[in-house]
Amino acid sequence: MASLPSGKKRPWLFETFPALEERVPWTSIVEVPTPVQLLEGLSAHLGSEVWIKRDDKTSPTYGGNKPRKLEFLLGEALSRGYKTLVTGGGIGTNHGLATAVFGRTLGFHVVLGLFGQPVTAHVRKSLLLYHAYGAEIFYMSNLLSALWRFYVSERIRRRDAYFIPGGGSCPVGALGYVDAGLELAMQVERKEIPLPKVIYLPVGSGGTLAGLVIGLRLAGLKPRVVGVQVAPRMFASPKVALKLARNTLKLMRRHDRSVPELALTPKDMSMDSAYYGSGYGQPTDGGRRAVALMAKTEDIDLDLTYTGKTLSGLLHQARSTGEKGPILFLNTFNSVDLSPMADRVRPGQLPEEFHRFFEGKLVE
Ligand SMILES: Cc1ncc(COP(=O)(O)O)c(C=O)c1O
């Protein structure tokens, strides 16, 4: 995103391909470029040079990787005159929360369909926050029923709504990370960060990986990008990410023929599934250790579902291969504390089907 004299910001994507600006709807949400910094304590501990890109700070309202995607998704919903947004995910979905937060600011009614996942403190807080930000929530017992409702029954019931797939990972949403790839390339060019040999990021629904790879390639950079699988293979696989990347590029080329055709192969969407553990949202010991190490050496909070597992992959790979770096860790987990908003809501205010998630022991 570049600052214009008027104070209005515009994506790197439009700087690079000006014809896209007239054809691709977009609304300003993020405050970028997000900082890049050397993790001195972690690097000293590991014996490798590790950098971080602070996408936890994409917005002072709510950070993480989702706001970048929402700039293009909500831009499209606004330009087409929709009033309601429907999306969903697990009961702790960060994408759902980001949609609730920014959707409300832009005047949308937000509906979230939620399915079960292990109940951590983060999940409970997210449930309270959906309510605090005015989202309508309904429960879908499992993934299968979630897919049925999202792709069939809700579409019939809510014909006038704009549907956003889980994680915001469709070609329009992935444009947010094409933009992030161009932004990172600009930071390399300005020598704010050395060109990383390898970049680690989590893969839930693949939009972050697909978009970032395209953005870097369009800028002529080819660092190795490793996606750490954190969701079921049905959503997080090289095949899914490659299809999404190709469709994203197709969308861009449909609007602007000057966007080069990249020969993307499954190798470009390289993924590691060794750090996933027993399921989505199920903490791993490696993830717990990685979260604790980042907190101790850098005072940066990670989560157990996405970024902890990703850092555990980075640490294990650096130790076992002796990779000295520079290695880049993309921090996709929001670091804005929304506790004061969550504290305004009591579990009893949520629809009854969610009350049971506030009973019994938490997964830690
Ligand atoms: C914190 C965090 N990191 C990473 C991801 C995964 O990103 P993507 O769905 O684009 O693969 C998500 C959401 O799914 C997330 O909430």
PDBQT file of the ligand as one rigid body, heavy atoms in Angstrom, charges set to zero:
ROOT
HETATM    1  C1  LIG A 401      -3.893 -16.831  12.563  1.00  0.00    +0.000 C 
HETATM    2  C2  LIG A 401      -4.076 -17.514  11.254  1.00  0.00    +0.000 A 
HETATM    3  N1  LIG A 401      -2.991 -17.872  10.553  1.00  0.00    +0.000 NA
HETATM    4  C3  LIG A 401      -3.086 -18.514   9.383  1.00  0.00    +0.000 A 
HETATM    5  C4  LIG A 401      -4.315 -18.844   8.844  1.00  0.00    +0.000 A 
HETATM    6  C5  LIG A 401      -4.370 -19.607   7.577  1.00  0.00    +0.000 C 
HETATM    7  O1  LIG A 401      -4.422 -18.791   6.458  1.00  0.00    +0.000 OA
HETATM    8  P1  LIG A 401      -5.044 -19.370   5.134  1.00  0.00    +0.000 P 
HETATM    9  O2  LIG A 401      -6.464 -19.743   5.456  1.00  0.00    +0.000 OA
HETATM   10  O3  LIG A 401      -4.940 -18.262   4.164  1.00  0.00    +0.000 OA
HETATM   11  O4  LIG A 401      -4.236 -20.559   4.744  1.00  0.00    +0.000 OA
HETATM   12  C6  LIG A 401      -5.494 -18.457   9.536  1.00  0.00    +0.000 A 
HETATM   13  C7  LIG A 401      -6.855 -18.742   9.034  1.00  0.00    +0.000 C 
HETATM   14  O5  LIG A 401      -7.217 -19.718   8.509  1.00  0.00    +0.000 OA
HETATM   15  C8  LIG A 401      -5.370 -17.792  10.766  1.00  0.00    +0.000 A 
HETATM   16  O6  LIG A 401      -6.437 -17.429  11.478  1.00  0.00    +0.000 OA
ENDROOT
TORSDOF 0
